[in-house]
Amino acid sequence: MNDNNILIKELANRINQLVNIPLINEQNEQAFFELVISILLGIFLDEVDKQILK
């Protein structure tokens, strides 16, 4: 598992502990938050790469 995946799982776990989405079980909530964090982290890292390459 690479560093990004560890970070994604850790951040998603912390958010999942704070936020409860009604009618969705914990495993699906965790998967949802991991997906959202993965997308946001990808966008953020792409922007950082663009700034560095300028």
Summary of the structure (lengths in Angstrom):
residues: 54
radius of gyration: 13.4
end to end distance: 30.4
largest distance: 46.0
contacts: 115
relative contact order: 0.14
helix: 81%
strand: 0%
